Amino acid sequence: MPAAPTTWRTLGQWAGTGSRQTESFDVVSGALRLQWEVRGTTAGAGPFRVWLHSAISGRPLQVIVDHAGPGQGTAHVADDPRVSYLLIEADDMTWTATLDEALARP
């Protein structure tokens, strides 16, 4: 029997310069995809890191991205269903990020 097709539900889209904490979002399936891009870094800019945090306890759950300099990518993450948020560390960087969750189609 073939696997059920997957559809992606956007949990949030963010853009900015510098570090930021996102608003909380509800993770239902635990299968996440983060699409990110960093551009416009300055000399001496630190790494671009994206952390997944529990919105209930505030504790960090895992690092999703740890990248130096300009670039882009897609990171897939598995976690338990819970209310979460992202902490984006990006000193002196301009960035965009989109977080989607995989949901099986009925």
Secondary structure, DSSP 8 states (H G I E B T S, - for coil): -----EEEEEEEEEEEES-EE---EEESSSEEEEEEEEE---TT---EEEEEEETTT--EEEEEEEE-SSEEEEEEEE--SEEEEEEEE-TT-EEEEEEEEEEE--
